[in-house]
Amino acid sequence: MVQALAGATLREIKDHLEVVVDSGRGTTFQGSESVVRRLAEPSELRSLIGQIIADDEALADIAARSYYHANNFLKLVLLAGDKNPWRLRLHMWHPRPDASGTITEDIHSHRWDFTTALVVGEYFAQEFKIGPGTEYHHFKYLPIGQGKTFSLEAQGKEQLCPVFEALLPAGTVYHIDHRVLHCISRSAGRAAASLVLQQPAVEDHTNVYRTSPVGDEPTTHIEVQRPTVDQLRDELKHFLTWID
């Protein structure tokens, strides 16, 4: 099945992922690792991204469901399931020439299990558990969907302690359960990108832990910026320069 992805069209890739998820293979690392690793190969990525750039309808669909994430990356939903609500995402972390040092995202869980292939750059990954440690502001994150805002509902404070950390280079493929609390840190001056196969959601919200509060109200609504079709096309062309 994996070999069949070589030179596949967008439709063929989507149909293949529908089968992988529907069969249950995509819910485990053993089942999803091979297909994600294959799609993350430079030749396969160039083919996938090139087809999208040349397809105005696909660009419009992707722009409508993608956005610039609060954790400092561009979240692009390249393909989405019809039979099962899986998603194939590309995450792009742009270099920040105006910043120095390390950028660390908020600690968070997910609503779904997922498998990730790091395709450009590197980042420092950490996992945490609830227990004696550093105190954080806890929020319930409600998803954006097709709207323009996401919500953070204050849940008080919680202490977390780290249980795992590793520097992950390009070529790393890993799987994370939706309940795992984790975050990544990266060099502000370097690009990074990952390809993510997201499984159907099993929770209705995400837990987010921040070192600082968001606002004075119990619930904060934050507007997101979605790329236009032209911006998306330029972003994808720029991504291709990262893997050349």
Secondary structure, DSSP 8 states (H G I E B T S, - for coil): --GGGTT--HHHHHHHHHHHHHTTGGGSHHHHHHHHHHHTSHHHHHHHHHHHHT-HHHHHHHHHT-EEETTTEEEEEEEE-SSS--EEEEEEE---TT--SEEE--EE--SS-EEEEEEESEEEEEEEEEEEEEEEEEEEEE--TTSSEEEEEEEEEEEEEEEEEEEEETT-EEEE-TT-EEEEEEETTS-EEEEEEE-----S-EEEEESS---SSSEEEEE-B---HHHHHHHHHHHHHH--
